């Protein structure tokens, strides 16, 4: 039960880090790294996807 308290914080961190970088590759990489730390391989995919979406929205 105590581990579940940290999940929202981890998700917020992954989403905020997915916007770091100057181009799509950097944003996807930082999102993937943050997602991997939070939720493993599945989090890495979600973080990379969020970074790609942030890049598309910023254009």
Order of alpha helices (4+ residues) and beta strands (2+ residues): alpha-alpha
